[in-house]
């Protein structure tokens, strides 16, 4: 059985993007990027909502073709392109780049049952629908406060009990905090 891991970069005040969907502030340095590459390499598949999938598919399929791309960026592009992806969207009609489309979040329980290893989950709108199924939260806090934007934790009205697993500080000041969900799935 797979484990759902929700992992995204965020500001100290809890936002994964600034107003206007700005993520430019979150570009990782080489050390954090190398860690994220390893995390991606160890994932069995990526599970995305529509908006995050479209953002990723806009850049990563050819990022390694840029002669100025740093080695960690080119490496992530190859990992991303080759890794299986599942996109949850009732509005998309097709997806590419080694991805398959599911239209209903209720299909995620079956996906989790049939997958061995970590399922890397991305997209706060998707997470708001499946937060009870998330097994681990990985929060990469960047040393910046945005004052608003899209929160890492969606406003679901549900309480989530967490158990600390690890804290790691990178030279850039980014702090990774890992929590396991101790709230039983409903």
C-alpha positions as CSV (number, residue, x, y, z in Angstrom):
1,X,0.0,0.0,0.0
2,X,1.2,3.5,-0.9
3,X,1.7,6.4,1.4
4,X,0.4,9.8,0.5
5,X,3.0,12.5,1.1
6,X,2.0,16.2,0.7
7,X,5.2,18.2,0.2
8,X,5.6,21.8,-1.0
9,X,7.7,24.8,-0.4
10,X,6.1,27.5,1.7
11,X,6.7,30.8,3.3
12,X,7.2,31.1,7.1
13,X,3.6,32.4,7.3
14,X,2.3,29.3,5.6
15,X,1.7,30.2,1.9
16,X,2.8,28.1,-1.1
17,X,2.3,31.0,-3.5
18,X,2.0,34.7,-3.1
19,X,-1.0,36.6,-4.4
20,X,-1.4,36.3,-8.1
21,X,-0.1,32.7,-8.0
22,X,3.5,34.0,-7.7
23,X,6.0,31.2,-6.8
24,X,9.2,33.0,-7.9
25,X,10.2,33.6,-4.3
26,X,10.4,29.8,-3.7
27,X,13.2,28.9,-6.1
28,X,15.4,26.5,-4.1
29,X,19.2,26.7,-3.9
30,X,21.3,23.8,-5.1
31,X,21.3,22.0,-1.7
32,X,17.5,22.1,-1.3
33,X,17.0,21.3,-5.0
34,X,19.2,18.2,-4.6
35,X,17.2,17.1,-1.6
36,X,13.9,17.6,-3.5
37,X,15.4,15.6,-6.5
38,X,16.1,12.7,-4.1
39,X,12.6,13.0,-2.7
40,X,11.2,12.9,-6.2
41,X,13.4,10.0,-7.3
42,X,12.2,8.0,-4.3
43,X,8.5,8.6,-5.1
44,X,6.5,5.9,-6.8
45,X,4.4,8.5,-8.6
46,X,3.3,12.1,-8.5
47,X,-0.3,12.9,-7.8
48,X,-1.4,16.4,-8.9
49,X,-4.4,18.6,-9.1
50,X,-5.1,20.3,-12.4
51,X,-3.4,23.7,-11.8
52,X,-0.2,22.3,-10.4
53,X,0.0,19.7,-13.2
54,X,-0.4,22.4,-15.8
55,X,2.3,24.5,-14.1
56,X,4.7,21.6,-14.0
57,X,4.0,20.5,-17.5
58,X,4.7,24.0,-18.8
59,X,8.3,24.0,-17.7
60,X,9.7,20.6,-16.7
61,X,9.4,18.5,-19.8
62,X,12.2,20.4,-21.6
63,X,14.0,22.1,-18.7
64,X,17.0,19.9,-19.2
65,X,17.4,21.1,-22.8
66,X,18.4,24.6,-21.7
67,X,22.2,24.7,-21.9
68,X,22.2,27.2,-19.0
69,X,20.2,25.0,-16.7
70,X,22.1,24.0,-13.5
71,X,22.7,20.3,-13.2
72,X,20.2,19.9,-10.4
73,X,17.5,21.5,-12.6
74,X,18.3,19.2,-15.5
75,X,18.3,16.2,-13.2
76,X,14.8,17.1,-11.8
77,X,13.5,17.5,-15.4
78,X,14.6,14.0,-16.2
79,X,13.1,12.5,-13.0
80,X,9.9,14.4,-13.5
81,X,9.5,13.4,-17.1
82,X,10.1,9.7,-16.5
83,X,8.1,9.4,-13.3
84,X,4.4,8.2,-13.5
85,X,1.9,10.9,-12.8
86,X,-1.8,10.9,-12.0
87,X,-3.8,14.1,-12.5
88,X,-7.1,14.6,-10.7
89,X,-9.3,16.9,-12.7
90,X,-13.0,16.8,-13.7
91,X,-12.3,19.5,-16.4
92,X,-9.2,18.2,-18.3
93,X,-9.8,15.9,-21.2
94,X,-6.2,14.8,-21.7
95,X,-2.8,14.8,-20.0
96,X,0.7,14.1,-21.3
97,X,4.2,13.5,-20.0
98,X,3.7,10.0,-18.6
99,X,0.5,11.0,-16.8
100,X,-3.0,9.5,-16.6
101,X,-6.1,11.4,-15.8
102,X,-8.7,10.5,-13.1
103,X,-11.8,12.6,-12.8
104,X,-12.9,11.9,-9.2
105,X,-10.9,12.1,-5.9
106,X,-12.7,8.9,-4.8
107,X,-10.3,7.0,-7.1
108,X,-7.3,8.0,-4.9
109,X,-8.1,5.3,-2.3
110,X,-7.7,2.6,-5.0
111,X,-4.6,4.3,-6.3
112,X,-3.1,4.2,-2.8
113,X,-4.0,0.5,-2.4
114,X,-2.4,-0.5,-5.7
115,X,0.8,1.6,-5.3
116,X,4.0,0.4,-3.4
117,X,5.9,3.3,-2.0
118,X,5.4,7.1,-1.6
119,X,2.9,9.0,-3.6
120,X,4.0,12.6,-3.9
121,X,0.9,14.8,-3.6
122,X,0.9,18.4,-4.9
123,X,-1.8,21.0,-5.1
124,X,-3.7,22.5,-2.2
125,X,-7.1,22.3,-3.9
126,X,-6.6,18.5,-4.4
127,X,-5.3,18.2,-0.8
128,X,-8.4,19.9,0.5
129,X,-10.5,17.0,-0.9
130,X,-8.2,14.2,0.4
131,X,-6.6,15.7,3.6
132,X,-8.0,12.8,5.7
133,X,-6.0,10.4,3.5
134,X,-2.6,12.1,3.7
135,X,-0.1,10.0,5.6
136,X,2.8,12.5,5.9
137,X,3.2,16.3,5.5
138,X,6.6,17.7,4.5
139,X,6.8,21.4,5.0
140,X,9.8,23.3,3.5
141,X,9.7,26.7,5.2
142,X,11.6,29.4,3.3
143,X,12.8,32.4,5.3
144,X,10.3,34.8,3.9
145,X,6.8,36.0,5.0
146,X,4.4,36.7,2.1
147,X,1.5,38.2,4.0
148,X,-1.1,36.4,1.9
149,X,-1.6,34.0,-0.9
150,X,-2.5,30.3,-1.2
151,X,-2.0,28.4,2.1
152,X,-0.2,25.1,2.4
153,X,-3.0,23.8,4.7
154,X,-6.4,24.4,3.0
155,X,-9.3,25.7,5.1
156,X,-11.2,22.5,5.5
157,X,-12.6,23.0,9.0
158,X,-11.1,19.6,9.9
159,X,-8.6,19.1,12.8
160,X,-5.5,17.2,11.8
161,X,-3.4,15.6,14.6
162,X,0.3,15.3,13.6
163,X,3.3,13.6,15.0
164,X,6.8,15.1,14.5
165,X,9.2,12.9,12.5
166,X,12.1,15.1,11.5
167,X,13.5,18.6,11.3
168,X,16.3,19.6,9.0
169,X,17.9,23.0,8.4
170,X,19.6,23.8,5.1
171,X,22.4,26.3,4.8
172,X,20.1,28.7,3.0
173,X,17.8,28.9,6.1
174,X,15.2,26.7,4.6
175,X,13.8,24.4,7.2
176,X,12.2,21.0,6.4
177,X,9.7,19.7,9.0
178,X,8.2,16.3,8.5
179,X,5.0,15.2,10.3
180,X,3.1,12.0,10.2
181,X,-0.6,12.2,10.3
182,X,-1.9,10.6,13.5
183,X,-5.5,11.4,12.6
184,X,-7.2,8.2,11.6
185,X,-8.6,8.2,8.0
186,X,-12.3,8.6,7.9
